[in-house]
Amino acid sequence: DRVTEDELRMARREILGDLQTQWKERDQTESSSLADEARDHFLLAAPYVDDRDEVALAAALLQTVTVEDVREAIAAMFPAEHLDAVVAATRPAPGFRWPW
C-alpha cells in the first residue's frame, strides 16, 4: 500500500505516451507484429483494436483506475506470505553507489 496518487498519475502519463508513440509510428510497425494480431484475432477470438482506438480506450479506462485498485492488484499478484523482496529500478539516481 505504498502506491501514491502521484505515482499512478505518472504511470498513466507513461502508458498513454507509449501508446501515442505507437500510434505515431504505426506505419513503421513490422508486418510480423500485425500478423500476430491477426492470428490472435482469428484463432483465439482476441478482439482487434487499431492503434488509434487503443489510445482512446486506454485514455478512458486509465482514468477509472484508482490507487486502491492498484494496491489490490499488487496484493493479489504478490501475496505477503510468499513475498521475500521485489526490487524494480529503471536506473540509479545520480551519485548512487552500489554497496558491493
Chimera marker file (.cmm) of the C-alpha trace (Angstrom):
<marker_set name="trace">
<marker id="1" x="0.000" y="0.000" z="0.000" r="1" g="1" b="0" radius="0.5"/>
<marker id="2" x="2.816" y="2.375" z="-0.772" r="1" g="1" b="0" radius="0.5"/>
<marker id="3" x="1.418" y="3.371" z="-4.168" r="1" g="1" b="0" radius="0.5"/>
<marker id="4" x="0.604" y="7.063" z="-4.247" r="1" g="1" b="0" radius="0.5"/>
<marker id="5" x="-1.684" y="9.178" z="-6.378" r="1" g="1" b="0" radius="0.5"/>
<marker id="6" x="1.390" y="10.872" z="-7.898" r="1" g="1" b="0" radius="0.5"/>
<marker id="7" x="2.857" y="7.506" z="-8.922" r="1" g="1" b="0" radius="0.5"/>
<marker id="8" x="-0.429" y="6.494" z="-10.503" r="1" g="1" b="0" radius="0.5"/>
<marker id="9" x="-0.604" y="9.807" z="-12.364" r="1" g="1" b="0" radius="0.5"/>
<marker id="10" x="2.965" y="9.284" z="-13.697" r="1" g="1" b="0" radius="0.5"/>
<marker id="11" x="2.155" y="5.707" z="-14.744" r="1" g="1" b="0" radius="0.5"/>
<marker id="12" x="-0.941" y="6.900" z="-16.615" r="1" g="1" b="0" radius="0.5"/>
<marker id="13" x="1.128" y="9.507" z="-18.429" r="1" g="1" b="0" radius="0.5"/>
<marker id="14" x="3.796" y="6.956" z="-19.348" r="1" g="1" b="0" radius="0.5"/>
<marker id="15" x="1.277" y="4.401" z="-20.644" r="1" g="1" b="0" radius="0.5"/>
<marker id="16" x="-0.552" y="6.995" z="-22.718" r="1" g="1" b="0" radius="0.5"/>
<marker id="17" x="2.735" y="8.384" z="-24.020" r="1" g="1" b="0" radius="0.5"/>
<marker id="18" x="3.831" y="4.909" z="-25.131" r="1" g="1" b="0" radius="0.5"/>
<marker id="19" x="0.507" y="4.309" z="-26.874" r="1" g="1" b="0" radius="0.5"/>
<marker id="20" x="0.611" y="7.701" z="-28.581" r="1" g="1" b="0" radius="0.5"/>
<marker id="21" x="4.139" y="6.957" z="-29.828" r="1" g="1" b="0" radius="0.5"/>
<marker id="22" x="2.918" y="3.607" z="-31.103" r="1" g="1" b="0" radius="0.5"/>
<marker id="23" x="0.130" y="5.431" z="-32.970" r="1" g="1" b="0" radius="0.5"/>
<marker id="24" x="2.532" y="7.956" z="-34.491" r="1" g="1" b="0" radius="0.5"/>
<marker id="25" x="4.882" y="5.177" z="-35.605" r="1" g="1" b="0" radius="0.5"/>
<marker id="26" x="2.145" y="2.872" z="-36.887" r="1" g="1" b="0" radius="0.5"/>
<marker id="27" x="3.496" y="2.955" z="-40.455" r="1" g="1" b="0" radius="0.5"/>
<marker id="28" x="6.772" y="1.521" z="-39.159" r="1" g="1" b="0" radius="0.5"/>
<marker id="29" x="5.188" y="-1.485" z="-37.433" r="1" g="1" b="0" radius="0.5"/>
<marker id="30" x="6.751" y="-4.762" z="-38.532" r="1" g="1" b="0" radius="0.5"/>
<marker id="31" x="4.428" y="-6.953" z="-40.544" r="1" g="1" b="0" radius="0.5"/>
<marker id="32" x="5.101" y="-9.900" z="-38.203" r="1" g="1" b="0" radius="0.5"/>
<marker id="33" x="3.544" y="-7.926" z="-35.351" r="1" g="1" b="0" radius="0.5"/>
<marker id="34" x="0.446" y="-7.221" z="-37.436" r="1" g="1" b="0" radius="0.5"/>
<marker id="35" x="0.327" y="-10.883" z="-38.482" r="1" g="1" b="0" radius="0.5"/>
<marker id="36" x="0.454" y="-11.932" z="-34.822" r="1" g="1" b="0" radius="0.5"/>
<marker id="37" x="-2.512" y="-9.679" z="-34.042" r="1" g="1" b="0" radius="0.5"/>
<marker id="38" x="-4.488" y="-11.096" z="-36.975" r="1" g="1" b="0" radius="0.5"/>
<marker id="39" x="-3.665" y="-14.670" z="-35.901" r="1" g="1" b="0" radius="0.5"/>
<marker id="40" x="-4.787" y="-13.988" z="-32.327" r="1" g="1" b="0" radius="0.5"/>
<marker id="41" x="-7.975" y="-12.361" z="-33.590" r="1" g="1" b="0" radius="0.5"/>
<marker id="42" x="-8.985" y="-15.329" z="-35.727" r="1" g="1" b="0" radius="0.5"/>
<marker id="43" x="-7.622" y="-18.263" z="-33.725" r="1" g="1" b="0" radius="0.5"/>
<marker id="44" x="-8.076" y="-17.040" z="-30.157" r="1" g="1" b="0" radius="0.5"/>
<marker id="45" x="-11.072" y="-14.759" z="-30.698" r="1" g="1" b="0" radius="0.5"/>
<marker id="46" x="-8.959" y="-11.910" z="-29.327" r="1" g="1" b="0" radius="0.5"/>
<marker id="47" x="-10.527" y="-8.570" z="-30.191" r="1" g="1" b="0" radius="0.5"/>
<marker id="48" x="-8.707" y="-6.482" z="-32.771" r="1" g="1" b="0" radius="0.5"/>
<marker id="49" x="-8.295" y="-2.856" z="-31.770" r="1" g="1" b="0" radius="0.5"/>
<marker id="50" x="-6.419" y="-0.497" z="-34.060" r="1" g="1" b="0" radius="0.5"/>
<marker id="51" x="-3.824" y="1.798" z="-32.504" r="1" g="1" b="0" radius="0.5"/>
<marker id="52" x="-5.983" y="4.938" z="-32.621" r="1" g="1" b="0" radius="0.5"/>
<marker id="53" x="-8.876" y="3.213" z="-30.857" r="1" g="1" b="0" radius="0.5"/>
<marker id="54" x="-6.449" y="1.634" z="-28.379" r="1" g="1" b="0" radius="0.5"/>
<marker id="55" x="-5.181" y="5.089" z="-27.362" r="1" g="1" b="0" radius="0.5"/>
<marker id="56" x="-8.718" y="6.400" z="-26.890" r="1" g="1" b="0" radius="0.5"/>
<marker id="57" x="-9.826" y="3.286" z="-24.989" r="1" g="1" b="0" radius="0.5"/>
<marker id="58" x="-6.753" y="3.307" z="-22.748" r="1" g="1" b="0" radius="0.5"/>
<marker id="59" x="-7.188" y="7.015" z="-22.005" r="1" g="1" b="0" radius="0.5"/>
<marker id="60" x="-10.784" y="6.423" z="-20.945" r="1" g="1" b="0" radius="0.5"/>
<marker id="61" x="-10.039" y="3.290" z="-18.908" r="1" g="1" b="0" radius="0.5"/>
<marker id="62" x="-6.933" y="4.655" z="-17.191" r="1" g="1" b="0" radius="0.5"/>
<marker id="63" x="-8.989" y="7.454" z="-15.677" r="1" g="1" b="0" radius="0.5"/>
<marker id="64" x="-11.133" y="4.865" z="-13.902" r="1" g="1" b="0" radius="0.5"/>
<marker id="65" x="-8.186" y="3.113" z="-12.186" r="1" g="1" b="0" radius="0.5"/>
<marker id="66" x="-7.738" y="4.176" z="-8.574" r="1" g="1" b="0" radius="0.5"/>
<marker id="67" x="-4.811" y="3.873" z="-6.183" r="1" g="1" b="0" radius="0.5"/>
<marker id="68" x="-6.869" y="1.322" z="-4.277" r="1" g="1" b="0" radius="0.5"/>
<marker id="69" x="-7.327" y="-0.735" z="-7.481" r="1" g="1" b="0" radius="0.5"/>
<marker id="70" x="-3.552" y="-0.792" z="-7.965" r="1" g="1" b="0" radius="0.5"/>
<marker id="71" x="-2.923" y="-1.719" z="-4.345" r="1" g="1" b="0" radius="0.5"/>
<marker id="72" x="-5.421" y="-4.584" z="-4.548" r="1" g="1" b="0" radius="0.5"/>
<marker id="73" x="-3.871" y="-5.852" z="-7.792" r="1" g="1" b="0" radius="0.5"/>
<marker id="74" x="-0.383" y="-5.773" z="-6.276" r="1" g="1" b="0" radius="0.5"/>
<marker id="75" x="-1.601" y="-7.604" z="-3.174" r="1" g="1" b="0" radius="0.5"/>
<marker id="76" x="-3.212" y="-10.287" z="-5.371" r="1" g="1" b="0" radius="0.5"/>
<marker id="77" x="-0.117" y="-10.682" z="-7.553" r="1" g="1" b="0" radius="0.5"/>
<marker id="78" x="2.356" y="-10.662" z="-4.672" r="1" g="1" b="0" radius="0.5"/>
<marker id="79" x="0.762" y="-12.174" z="-1.545" r="1" g="1" b="0" radius="0.5"/>
<marker id="80" x="2.673" y="-11.068" z="1.561" r="1" g="1" b="0" radius="0.5"/>
<marker id="81" x="3.140" y="-14.635" z="2.800" r="1" g="1" b="0" radius="0.5"/>
<marker id="82" x="5.067" y="-15.519" z="-0.371" r="1" g="1" b="0" radius="0.5"/>
<marker id="83" x="6.994" y="-12.302" z="-0.761" r="1" g="1" b="0" radius="0.5"/>
<marker id="84" x="10.630" y="-12.029" z="0.200" r="1" g="1" b="0" radius="0.5"/>
<marker id="85" x="11.521" y="-8.969" z="-1.857" r="1" g="1" b="0" radius="0.5"/>
<marker id="86" x="10.531" y="-7.169" z="-5.026" r="1" g="1" b="0" radius="0.5"/>
<marker id="87" x="13.020" y="-4.700" z="-6.424" r="1" g="1" b="0" radius="0.5"/>
<marker id="88" x="12.459" y="-2.611" z="-9.523" r="1" g="1" b="0" radius="0.5"/>
<marker id="89" x="14.734" y="0.095" z="-10.825" r="1" g="1" b="0" radius="0.5"/>
<marker id="90" x="14.998" y="1.899" z="-14.101" r="1" g="1" b="0" radius="0.5"/>
<marker id="91" x="18.365" y="3.492" z="-13.368" r="1" g="1" b="0" radius="0.5"/>
<marker id="92" x="20.246" y="4.584" z="-10.267" r="1" g="1" b="0" radius="0.5"/>
<marker id="93" x="19.987" y="8.166" z="-9.121" r="1" g="1" b="0" radius="0.5"/>
<marker id="94" x="22.953" y="10.414" z="-9.943" r="1" g="1" b="0" radius="0.5"/>
<marker id="95" x="25.724" y="9.791" z="-7.428" r="1" g="1" b="0" radius="0.5"/>
<marker id="96" x="24.277" y="6.442" z="-6.308" r="1" g="1" b="0" radius="0.5"/>
<marker id="97" x="26.878" y="3.813" z="-5.389" r="1" g="1" b="0" radius="0.5"/>
<marker id="98" x="26.090" y="0.119" z="-5.205" r="1" g="1" b="0" radius="0.5"/>
<marker id="99" x="27.003" y="-1.334" z="-1.793" r="1" g="1" b="0" radius="0.5"/>
<marker id="100" x="29.126" y="-4.144" z="-3.238" r="1" g="1" b="0" radius="0.5"/>
<link id1="1" id2="2" r="1" g="1" b="0" radius="0.2"/>
<link id1="2" id2="3" r="1" g="1" b="0" radius="0.2"/>
<link id1="3" id2="4" r="1" g="1" b="0" radius="0.2"/>
<link id1="4" id2="5" r="1" g="1" b="0" radius="0.2"/>
<link id1="5" id2="6" r="1" g="1" b="0" radius="0.2"/>
<link id1="6" id2="7" r="1" g="1" b="0" radius="0.2"/>
<link id1="7" id2="8" r="1" g="1" b="0" radius="0.2"/>
<link id1="8" id2="9" r="1" g="1" b="0" radius="0.2"/>
<link id1="9" id2="10" r="1" g="1" b="0" radius="0.2"/>
<link id1="10" id2="11" r="1" g="1" b="0" radius="0.2"/>
<link id1="11" id2="12" r="1" g="1" b="0" radius="0.2"/>
<link id1="12" id2="13" r="1" g="1" b="0" radius="0.2"/>
<link id1="13" id2="14" r="1" g="1" b="0" radius="0.2"/>
<link id1="14" id2="15" r="1" g="1" b="0" radius="0.2"/>
<link id1="15" id2="16" r="1" g="1" b="0" radius="0.2"/>
<link id1="16" id2="17" r="1" g="1" b="0" radius="0.2"/>
<link id1="17" id2="18" r="1" g="1" b="0" radius="0.2"/>
<link id1="18" id2="19" r="1" g="1" b="0" radius="0.2"/>
<link id1="19" id2="20" r="1" g="1" b="0" radius="0.2"/>
<link id1="20" id2="21" r="1" g="1" b="0" radius="0.2"/>
<link id1="21" id2="22" r="1" g="1" b="0" radius="0.2"/>
<link id1="22" id2="23" r="1" g="1" b="0" radius="0.2"/>
<link id1="23" id2="24" r="1" g="1" b="0" radius="0.2"/>
<link id1="24" id2="25" r="1" g="1" b="0" radius="0.2"/>
<link id1="25" id2="26" r="1" g="1" b="0" radius="0.2"/>
<link id1="26" id2="27" r="1" g="1" b="0" radius="0.2"/>
<link id1="27" id2="28" r="1" g="1" b="0" radius="0.2"/>
<link id1="28" id2="29" r="1" g="1" b="0" radius="0.2"/>
<link id1="29" id2="30" r="1" g="1" b="0" radius="0.2"/>
<link id1="30" id2="31" r="1" g="1" b="0" radius="0.2"/>
<link id1="31" id2="32" r="1" g="1" b="0" radius="0.2"/>
<link id1="32" id2="33" r="1" g="1" b="0" radius="0.2"/>
<link id1="33" id2="34" r="1" g="1" b="0" radius="0.2"/>
<link id1="34" id2="35" r="1" g="1" b="0" radius="0.2"/>
<link id1="35" id2="36" r="1" g="1" b="0" radius="0.2"/>
<link id1="36" id2="37" r="1" g="1" b="0" radius="0.2"/>
<link id1="37" id2="38" r="1" g="1" b="0" radius="0.2"/>
<link id1="38" id2="39" r="1" g="1" b="0" radius="0.2"/>
<link id1="39" id2="40" r="1" g="1" b="0" radius="0.2"/>
<link id1="40" id2="41" r="1" g="1" b="0" radius="0.2"/>
<link id1="41" id2="42" r="1" g="1" b="0" radius="0.2"/>
<link id1="42" id2="43" r="1" g="1" b="0" radius="0.2"/>
<link id1="43" id2="44" r="1" g="1" b="0" radius="0.2"/>
<link id1="44" id2="45" r="1" g="1" b="0" radius="0.2"/>
<link id1="45" id2="46" r="1" g="1" b="0" radius="0.2"/>
<link id1="46" id2="47" r="1" g="1" b="0" radius="0.2"/>
<link id1="47" id2="48" r="1" g="1" b="0" radius="0.2"/>
<link id1="48" id2="49" r="1" g="1" b="0" radius="0.2"/>
<link id1="49" id2="50" r="1" g="1" b="0" radius="0.2"/>
<link id1="50" id2="51" r="1" g="1" b="0" radius="0.2"/>
<link id1="51" id2="52" r="1" g="1" b="0" radius="0.2"/>
<link id1="52" id2="53" r="1" g="1" b="0" radius="0.2"/>
<link id1="53" id2="54" r="1" g="1" b="0" radius="0.2"/>
<link id1="54" id2="55" r="1" g="1" b="0" radius="0.2"/>
<link id1="55" id2="56" r="1" g="1" b="0" radius="0.2"/>
<link id1="56" id2="57" r="1" g="1" b="0" radius="0.2"/>
<link id1="57" id2="58" r="1" g="1" b="0" radius="0.2"/>
<link id1="58" id2="59" r="1" g="1" b="0" radius="0.2"/>
<link id1="59" id2="60" r="1" g="1" b="0" radius="0.2"/>
<link id1="60" id2="61" r="1" g="1" b="0" radius="0.2"/>
<link id1="61" id2="62" r="1" g="1" b="0" radius="0.2"/>
<link id1="62" id2="63" r="1" g="1" b="0" radius="0.2"/>
<link id1="63" id2="64" r="1" g="1" b="0" radius="0.2"/>
<link id1="64" id2="65" r="1" g="1" b="0" radius="0.2"/>
<link id1="65" id2="66" r="1" g="1" b="0" radius="0.2"/>
<link id1="66" id2="67" r="1" g="1" b="0" radius="0.2"/>
<link id1="67" id2="68" r="1" g="1" b="0" radius="0.2"/>
<link id1="68" id2="69" r="1" g="1" b="0" radius="0.2"/>
<link id1="69" id2="70" r="1" g="1" b="0" radius="0.2"/>
<link id1="70" id2="71" r="1" g="1" b="0" radius="0.2"/>
<link id1="71" id2="72" r="1" g="1" b="0" radius="0.2"/>
<link id1="72" id2="73" r="1" g="1" b="0" radius="0.2"/>
<link id1="73" id2="74" r="1" g="1" b="0" radius="0.2"/>
<link id1="74" id2="75" r="1" g="1" b="0" radius="0.2"/>
<link id1="75" id2="76" r="1" g="1" b="0" radius="0.2"/>
<link id1="76" id2="77" r="1" g="1" b="0" radius="0.2"/>
<link id1="77" id2="78" r="1" g="1" b="0" radius="0.2"/>
<link id1="78" id2="79" r="1" g="1" b="0" radius="0.2"/>
<link id1="79" id2="80" r="1" g="1" b="0" radius="0.2"/>
<link id1="80" id2="81" r="1" g="1" b="0" radius="0.2"/>
<link id1="81" id2="82" r="1" g="1" b="0" radius="0.2"/>
<link id1="82" id2="83" r="1" g="1" b="0" radius="0.2"/>
<link id1="83" id2="84" r="1" g="1" b="0" radius="0.2"/>
<link id1="84" id2="85" r="1" g="1" b="0" radius="0.2"/>
<link id1="85" id2="86" r="1" g="1" b="0" radius="0.2"/>
<link id1="86" id2="87" r="1" g="1" b="0" radius="0.2"/>
<link id1="87" id2="88" r="1" g="1" b="0" radius="0.2"/>
<link id1="88" id2="89" r="1" g="1" b="0" radius="0.2"/>
<link id1="89" id2="90" r="1" g="1" b="0" radius="0.2"/>
<link id1="90" id2="91" r="1" g="1" b="0" radius="0.2"/>
<link id1="91" id2="92" r="1" g="1" b="0" radius="0.2"/>
<link id1="92" id2="93" r="1" g="1" b="0" radius="0.2"/>
<link id1="93" id2="94" r="1" g="1" b="0" radius="0.2"/>
<link id1="94" id2="95" r="1" g="1" b="0" radius="0.2"/>
<link id1="95" id2="96" r="1" g="1" b="0" radius="0.2"/>
<link id1="96" id2="97" r="1" g="1" b="0" radius="0.2"/>
<link id1="97" id2="98" r="1" g="1" b="0" radius="0.2"/>
<link id1="98" id2="99" r="1" g="1" b="0" radius="0.2"/>
<link id1="99" id2="100" r="1" g="1" b="0" radius="0.2"/>
</marker_set>
